């Protein structure tokens, strides 16, 4: 039984390197935090950030499903190994 590196095992399942996965996940998490803060601000002051929450949800959905990860997901669908990237 071969042990896998826990830092690269999951990123490899989405055909990313550790660094690519770190950048994508960190940026996505930052947008989630900012959207959450805007929603809290809107809850306290209903006249502020009236569309930020819904816009952020759409942006995150696009980012995770069809947006900036599309080239990565195309490689996954084609079963192209990480090492074969241009």
C-alpha positions in Angstrom: 0.0 0.0 0.0 1.5 3.3 -1.1 1.1 6.4 1.2 0.0 9.5 -0.6 1.2 13.0 0.3 -1.8 14.7 2.0 -0.8 18.0 0.6 -1.0 16.9 -3.1 -3.5 14.0 -3.0 -6.7 16.1 -3.2 -5.3 18.8 -5.6 -4.3 16.0 -7.9 -8.0 14.8 -8.0 -8.9 18.1 -9.6 -5.8 18.1 -11.8 -4.1 21.0 -9.9 -0.8 21.4 -8.2 -0.7 22.2 -4.5 0.1 25.8 -5.3 -2.7 26.2 -7.9 -5.2 24.6 -5.4 -4.0 26.8 -2.6 -4.5 30.0 -4.7 -7.9 29.0 -5.9 -9.2 27.8 -2.5 -7.8 30.9 -0.7 -9.3 33.4 -3.2 -12.6 31.6 -3.0 -12.5 31.6 0.8 -11.7 35.3 0.8 -14.7 36.1 -1.4 -16.9 34.0 1.0 -15.7 36.0 4.0 -16.2 39.3 2.3 -19.7 38.3 1.2 -20.5 37.2 4.7 -19.3 40.4 6.2 -21.4 42.4 3.7 -24.5 40.3 4.7 -23.8 41.0 8.4 -23.5 44.7 7.6 -26.7 44.6 5.7 -28.4 42.8 8.6 -27.4 45.6 11.0 -28.0 48.4 8.5 -30.6 47.3 5.9 -30.0 50.2 3.7 -26.4 49.1 3.0 -25.1 46.3 0.8 -28.6 45.5 -0.6 -27.4 43.4 -3.5 -23.9 42.3 -2.4 -25.0 38.9 -0.9 -26.9 37.7 -4.0 -24.2 39.0 -6.3 -21.5 37.2 -4.3 -23.4 33.9 -4.4 -23.7 34.2 -8.2 -20.0 35.0 -8.5 -19.0 32.1 -6.3 -21.3 29.7 -8.1 -19.8 30.8 -11.5 -16.3 30.5 -10.1 -16.8 27.0 -8.7 -18.9 25.6 -11.5 -18.2 27.2 -14.8 -16.1 30.3 -14.3 -12.4 30.5 -13.6 -12.0 26.7 -13.0 -13.3 25.8 -16.5 -9.8 25.1 -17.9 -9.0 22.9 -14.9 -12.2 21.0 -15.1 -11.7 20.4 -18.8 -8.4 18.8 -18.0 -10.1 16.6 -15.4 -12.8 15.5 -17.8 -10.1 14.7 -20.4 -8.2 12.7 -17.7 -5.1 14.7 -18.5 -2.4 14.2 -15.8 -1.1 17.3 -14.0 2.4 16.7 -15.6 1.0 17.1 -19.1 0.0 20.7 -18.7 1.3 23.3 -21.0 
